[in-house]
Amino acid sequence: MSFHEIIRMALGALKTNKLRSGLTMLGVTIGVFSVIGVMTALSVIQLSIENGLSFLGSNLFQFAKYPVINSRDPELKYANRRNISLQQASEYKRLMEGQANAICFKVFDGGKPAAFGNSKIQGLTLVGTNESFLIANSYALGYGRNISPEDVDLARSVVVVGRDVEKKLFPNQTPIGKTIKINERPYMIIGALAEKGSSFGRSQDDILLVPITRYFDDFGWVNRTINIATQSTSQATYNQTLDRAIGAMRVARGLKLGQENDFEIYSNDTLVSAFAQVAGTIRIGAFVVSAIALLAAGIGIMNIMLVSVTERTREIGVRKAIGARKDDIVKQFLFEAVVLSEVGGLAGILFGVAGGNGVALWFDIAMVFPWFWAFTGLIVCSIIGISFGWYPAWKAATLDPIDALRWE
C-alpha cells in the first residue's frame, strides 16, 4: 500500500469515531496546555524583567534588612535583625562621601490617602527619601524641583507627586505650590514627576516623595527599616565601590571583625537571579503536572487503539487476505495514534500560548512565543503517540487473517 493510502484510511477511521477521538485528543491537549501555558507565562515575565528592570537604576546596588525574596524565614533570621536606622544610614553616607555618585535612602508605606480640597485619592505609595531617589529608581522630574539636602536636614513638609496624583487632584491646574494632605498631614508640592507608566499591571505613578526626616516625624520610626541604594560613578568602578560600601556598612552597623553581615546586598543581577530560581521551581512543578497528565493521555490513546483493533478485527482480516503486509497495518495504526497525539498537542500549544500571553496582556508587557517549548511539545507528543500506539499496532498486524475473517 502507498503511504498516501495508509494516511487516507487512518484519517477515515478517526473520523468514524469523532467523539471518541476528540476526547482522546483532549487528554493530550490538557497535558500540553499545562506545561506550555506555564512556560509561556514565565518567559513573558522573565523577558520583561531582564529587558526592562527598573527596580534599581544602572550601576546600583542596595542594602536592606531582608533579602529580595523572603518566602521562608523559619528561624526568624531576618526578622530578628536590627532595623537599618536613619542614624546608621547617615553614618554610611558620611563614610562613603566622595566614593559614590549617589546614595539614596528610602522607606515605603503603601495605601496612603492624599486630598486637595474636595478631591481625594486612595492607595498611594508614600516614600520617605532624599535627593537621590530619582537616580536610584529611574524616575525623571517633569517640572518643579526635586527634594533637596536642605529639605531633608530641616525636615520640611514638602512633597514631589507622581503623575497619577497630579492628574486626579489637579486636572486643570499646576500643583506646584499647592498644599495637599497626606493622611491628614499638610505637605506643600514642590515638584511633579514625569510619567513612568505601569509595571506588571501596577502603576508606578501613584507615588508621593517626602523628605525621610519629615516622614519619620509624621509617621514614626519604630519598626521601620531603611533601604540604602548606592550608585557607583561608572560600571568600571562598580566592584570597587561595592567593596568599599560593604566595609562602610559594617562600620555603620557596628559589626566587629569576624561577625557576619547582618544586612542583605542586591542589585539588578540578583533580582533577575532570584526570579530565575523561583521560575525554575515553577518549571519543575509544571513538568511534574504535565508528565502525569501526558502519561494518563498516553494510556488513554493505548486504550482507544486497543478498542479500535478489537472493533476492526474483521476489517484487518480482509485487508490481510487481499495482500496487506504487516508493515502496512502497523503504519496505519501508528499513524492514527500519532495523529491523535499531535492534534491534541497542537491544540494544547495554541491554548497554552494564548493563556500564557494572557498574562502579558493583563500586565501590559510584550508577548512571546516559546518556540523551544512548542517544538519540544510536538516531539514529546510524537513519542507518546508512537510509544503508546506501538502495542495496539503490533497486535493488529499479528492477527491471523483466517481468525480475523471469522470474527463477528
N, C-alpha and C positions, 0 to 999 in steps of 0.2 A: 504494500500500500504506500502511496505517496504521503509525504508529511502533510501536505495540504488536506488530503482526505482524512487523515488522523485528527487534525485540528477541527475540521468541519464536524466530524462525528462526536468529538469530545464536547464541543460547544452545544451541539444539538442535545446531548444527554443532559447537560446542565440546565438548558432552557426548559426541558421537560419537567423538571422539579424546581421551579423558580423559588418558591417559598423556602424549601429545604436548603437550597444553595445560598439564598440570601442570609438565612440565619447562621449558616456555617461561616460565611464571609464576615458576618457581624462580630463573631468572636475574635477573628484576626484584627478587624478594624479597631475594636476596643483595646486590644493589646498594643498595637502600634500607636494608636492615639495617645495612650497613657505616657509613652516614652517621648514621642515626637513633640507633644504639647508641652511637656515639662522642659525638654531640651531647647525648644524654640523660645519659650519664655525666659529661660536662664540666659540664652545667647543675647536676647534683646536687652536685658538688664545689664549684663556684663559689658556688652559693647557700649552702652550708654555711659556706664561708669568709666570705662577705660578712655573713651573719646571725649567725654565732656565733664569729667570730675571737677566740681567747683567747691567742694567742701573746704579745701585749702587752696591758696594761690600757688604760684610757681616758686620753687626753691624754698619751700616751707616745711617745717616740722613742728610738732605740737607736744607739749607736756600736759598730762591730765592725771587725775586720780584714778580713773577707771580705764581699762583697755577699750579699744574702739568697738569690739563686740564682747559683751559680758553676759552671755546667756546662762553661765553656771558659775557660782561662787560658793561651793559647799562649805568651805572653811571660813567664809567671810573674810578672805584675804584682802579683797579690795575695799569692802565696806568698812573694815576696821582701820583702814589707813587714815592718817591725818588729812584733813582737807588742805588744799593749797590756798593759803590765806593771802589777802591783799598785801600784808607786810612781807611775806615771802616772795610774792611776785615782784614787788617793788625792789627788794634786795637783789633778786635775779636780774632785773633790768639794769640796776646800777652796776653790777658786776660785768654785764655784757655790753656796757657802753662803748661804742666805737667798734664793736665786733660783729654787729649785725645791721642789716638795712632797716628792719622794722621789728618791733616786739609788740604783740597785741595781747591785751588781757580781755577775757570775755566770760560772762556769766549769763546763761539763758534762763528765761522764765516764760513759759507758754501760757496761752489762754487769758491774756490781759485785755481789758476793755479800754478804749480811748473815746473821748467825747469832745465835741466842739459845738456849742450852742445846743440845738435840738437834735443834732446828728450824733449817732453813736455807732461804733463798730466793735464787734466782739472777736475774741480768739486770736489776738495779735501776739507776736513773739517779741518780748521785751528783752533787750540785750544791754547789760552793763558792760561798758568797754572803754577804750581810749582812742587816741587819734589814728591808730594803725589798723582799725577794723576793716576799712575798705580794701587795703592792700592784702590783708591776710585772708579775706573771704571773697575776693574777686568782685567786689561791688564798685560802682562808679557814682560819683556825685553828679546829680542832674543840675542843680543850681543851689545858691546859698553857700554856706560854708560847712566844713566838717567840724567834729568835736576837736577842740584844741587842748594842748597840755594844760593851759591855764584853767579851762573848764573842769578838768579832772582835779587839779590841785585845789581849786576853790569849791569843788562840789556844786557847780552851778546847776540850776534846774532848767537845762536846755535839752533839746531832742532833735535828732535827724530822723525824718519819717520816710518810710518806703512808699513806692508808687501807689500801692493799693490804698494806703491810708490817705494819701493826697487826693486820689480820685473820689473816694467816698465821703470824706469830710470837707473837702474844698473843691467841688466840681467846677466852680465858676470864678475862683479867685486864687491868688497866690497864698500859700500857707506861711510864708516867711514872716516872722514877727508875731504870728498869732499864738495864743496860749491855749493848749488843749489840756484836758485832764486825763491822766493815765492812772486808772484805779483810784480816781478821786483826788489825785495829786497834780498840781499845776506844773506844766512844762512849756517853755517857750520854744517854738520851732525855729531853728537856725539854718536848716538845710533840708533838701529833698533829694532822695536817691534816684538815679536813673533806673528805668525798668530793667529787671533781670529775668523775668519770666518764671516758669514753673520747673520743678524737678521732681520726677516720679509722681506727678499728679498733685503736688503741693506747691502753692505759690511761694516764691521767695521774696515777694514784695510786701508781705503783710508784717513788716518789721519796724521796730522802734529802737533807735540807738540813743542811750543816755550815758553820761559820764559814770564810770563804775563807782566812784566815791559817792555820788548822789544816789545811785542805785542801792548801795548798802545802807545809806542813811534813811532812805524811804521804805525799803523793803526788807531790811535786816541782813545780817551776815552769818547768823547761826545756821549750821548745816548746809552752807553753801561753799562750793569749791570752785576755784578759778582755773580755766584752761588758758595756757600760755602758748601762743603761736609765735614762732621766730622765723624771720626770712633772712637767708644769707645774702650777701651782696651779689653773688653770681652762682651759677651751677658749679663752677670750678672750685669755689671756696665752701661749698655745701658741707662736705665731710669735716673740714677743719672747724667750721662754725658749730656743727653738731657736737663734736668732741668737746669744744670749749663750753658749749651750753650745758652739756651733761654735768661737767665739773662745777659750773656756776650754780646749777640747780641743786646739786648735792650740798654745796656750801649754804645756799639759801634755806635748805630744808634742815640743816644742822646734822647731816649724816657724817659719821666718822669712817675712817679708813677700814675697809673690810665689811662694812654694812652694805647690804644690797639696796638698790634703788627702790624707794617707796613711791614711785610715780611711773606712769606709762609714757612711752615715746611713740608717736606715729606720724606718718606722712601720707602723701597720695599713694605711694607704692604699698604701704602697709594696709591702707584701706582696700586697695584692689586685691591684695593677697588675702585679706580677711574674707572678702566676698567670695574669692575663688575657693577658699576652704569650705564655706557654707554651701556654695554651689556644688562642690564635689560630693558633699554628704547627700544633698538632694538628688544628685545624679545617681548615686548608688541606690538610694531608695526607689527611684524611678525604674532603674534596671531590674530590681527585685520584683517590683509590682508587674512590670511588663513581661518579665520572664515567666512568671506564674500564669499571667493571662494568655501569653502565647503558647505555653505548654498545654493549657486547657483547650485553646483553639486548635492546636495540632491534634490532640486526642479526638476532638470533635470532627476534624477532617478525616482522620482514620476511620472513625465510626461510620460516618456518612458514606465513605468509599466502600467499606465492607458491606454495608446495607445495599449499596448500588450494585456491587458484584453479585450479591445474592439475588437481587431483583432481576438482573440481566444475564443470569446464567444461561438461559436458552439462547439469547442473542449471541453470547460469546461462543456457544457451541456451533451455531450456524456459521458464524464468521470463520471459525477454525476449520469447519467442514469444507468451506469453499476456498480455503487456501491461506487464511490469515496466519501469519507466523507469531510465535511467542513475543518477539520484539515489538510487533505492531500492537498487540494487546497491552503490553507493558507501557509503551509510549502513550497510548490513548488514555489509560487510567492515570498515569503520572501527569500527563498534561492537564487532565481535569483537576487533579489535586493542586497542581501549581497555579492554575487559573483561579481556583477558589482562594488560595492563599494570597496571590499577588493582587487580585482585585480588592480583596479585603484590606491588604496592606496599603494600596494606593489611596483608598478611601480614608484609612487611618492617618496617612501622611497629610492629606489635604485638610482634614478636620483638625489634626494636630497643629499644623502650621497656622491655620486660621485662628484656633484657640490661643496658641502662644502669642501670636501677633495682636490678639485682642488686648493683651497686657500693654503692648506698645501704644495702641490707640487710647487705652484708658489713661496711661501716664503721659501721653503726648510725646513719645520718643520714637526714633527711627525703627522701622520694621526690618526684619531679616528673614532670609530663607535658609534653613540649616541643610545645605547640600550634603555635607558629610553624613548627617544622621538620616537624611532621606535615602541616600544610596545604601547606607547600612541597613535601613529598614527593608528595602527591596531585596537585598541579598539574604537577610535573615528569613524573609517570607518565602523566598525560593527554597532555602534549606529546609524550612518547615514543611513546605509542600512536597518536596522530594522525600524527606525523611519519613513523614507520616503517610505518604501516599505509596511508598515503595511496597510495603507488605500487601495491601489490597491489590495493587497492580500485579505483583508476582503471583498472588493467589488466583487472580483471574486468568493469567497467562498459563498456569499449570493445570487448569481444569481439563479433565478428559473430555474430548468432544462428544463421544458416544453418551457418556453420563449426562453431559450438559444438554444434549438434544432431548433426552428423556425427561429433563426437569420440567415440572409443572408448577 
